[in-house]
């Protein structure tokens, strides 16, 4: 039996990266692989959340007072 999983980095973003996991398994092994895919999915979601926080932090470092704008001639 074949099973294919698509893991999305961001649920509502069609341009977000996706990971395709295709698993061939016997019926007895189904739960083992399903649990493994769930673990990977959770780890990826945690990594995406962490990277989002890092990106926001970098933006704040680059422009700590984003509400203050000025032009230099």
TARANOR-V641832 format. One record per pair of residues at least 12 apart in sequence whose C-alpha atoms are under 6 Angstrom apart, sorted by the first residue. I is the first residue (numbers start at 0). J is the second residue. D is the distance in Angstrom with one decimal. If there is no record, write none. Layout:
i=I j=J d=D
i=I j=J d=D
//
This chain:
i=0 j=23 d=5.8
i=0 j=24 d=5.7
i=1 j=22 d=5.7
i=1 j=23 d=4.5
i=2 j=21 d=5.8
i=2 j=22 d=5.3
i=3 j=20 d=5.7
i=3 j=21 d=4.3
i=4 j=19 d=5.7
i=4 j=20 d=5.0
i=5 j=18 d=5.6
i=5 j=19 d=4.7
i=6 j=18 d=5.1
//
